[in-house]
Amino acid sequence: MNCLEEDANQILKIPLPRRPLEDQLVWTYDNRGQYKVKSGYYVAFHMKVKDMPSTSSNQTGWWKYFWKLSLPTKIKFFYWRAFFNILPTNLNLHNRKLLVAPICPCCGFDYDDTYHALVGCKQVKKVWKLTRFYSSLKSTMPMEFSNLSIHIASLLIKDEFEEWVVFCWSIWLARNYLTHGNDVRELQDVVTRAENVVASLRTGITQGQANLAKSTQPWYKVNVDAAVSSKADHAGIGVLVRNSAGDVMAASISQVPFLGDVEFVEALVVQKGLRLTSDIRLTPTMIESDSLNVVNLIGNKIASRCEMGWVISEIQEALTSSHSTVKLLFAPRTCNEAAHHLAKLALCHPIEQVRIEEAPSEIFTYVSKDKIM
Ligand SMILES: [Zn+2]
C-alpha cells in the first residue's frame, strides 16, 4: 500500500504496546473508543453544520433587531452569549479543559451543548411543553443555537420573540440552580418566573432598564489584584470578570510563590486575567490593576527590570495582538475592592478555583460595592 510521507510519519509516531496485541477498531470520538449511535449522530451533525453556509450575511439585520428588543440588559447578555456559543455549558467547559466530561447535568446526555442545554434536554422539553412555543420546537432537529434563534425569530412577532428569549433565560437559571447541588425546581416555577418577567416588562415596571438596554452592546471588565501572605512565602492572586451590567462572568483565585517582588506578582495576575478571559472566550474591553507601576511598566512608561522582563513582554504581546482591543488601566484600590478581597481569599486556598457566572460568597458585598465604570 502506498502512503503519503506525512501519513507515514504520523503512523510511525504512534506508541506501540510492549506485547503483541490483536488489531482493533477504535472510535476516537468516545472516551472508551467504542462507537455509539448517539456519538456518531453528534459527529455527523457537527460535520454538516460546518458545511452549512454562514449566516453572517444576514446577521447585521438580525443584531439590529435583537438589540432593539425591550428586555433587561442581563437577559440580552445571556442570549447574546448563547447565540455565540459561549455560555458555560458542560461541553464548552470540557472543551476549555475546565471539566472532565461534557455530560448534561440534568439528563446525562453525552454532549451538553447550547442547543441541548436550552432546548433539546429531556428535562427542558418538559418546560417547553407547558408553553406556546412547543409546537414550533418539537419538529426541530439539534442545530447550532444561532441558527435556531434566527429560525424562531422568523416565526414570531417581536413580543413573542421577547417572550421566547425570557423563557430561554429562565431555563438557563433553573439549570444552574440544579447544577449547584440544589433540587430540581418545579417545572411550573420556571414557566411562572418567565411569565412574571414578561408581565412586568409589558406593564413597564422595568421599562427604565429596558430603555437602557436598547442602546448597549455587552462589554467586559477584568479586575485583578495580588496579596502577599504574612510569612511572605506565597501570594494570593484574584481575577474577577464582570459584564457592563455588573454581573459576574467568572472569578478565579490561585496562589503563586512569592520571591520578594510585589510588582512581579501584580504582573502575573494581569497575565492570569488575560488567560482566564481567553479560556471562557470573552474579549474584555479593559483590565484594571491597582498597581500603578505595573500599568506603567506594561505601557512602556518606565523600564522593566530584567527579572520580570519576560512576563511584561508576554503581556504586551497579548495586548497588542491583532485581535485584541483590551486596555490595561490603573484603578485606585477603592475601585478594585472585590479583586483585592479575592486575592486575600486566595491566600488560604492552595488549590486554584475558577467559578463561572458567580463569585465566592465571601466577596459578595465588595462585588456590589465596586464601581463598574
Ligand atoms: Zn440533558
Residues whose N, C-alpha, C, O or C-beta is under 5 A from the ligand:
A	BS01	ZN	C104 C106 C107 G108 F109 C121 K122
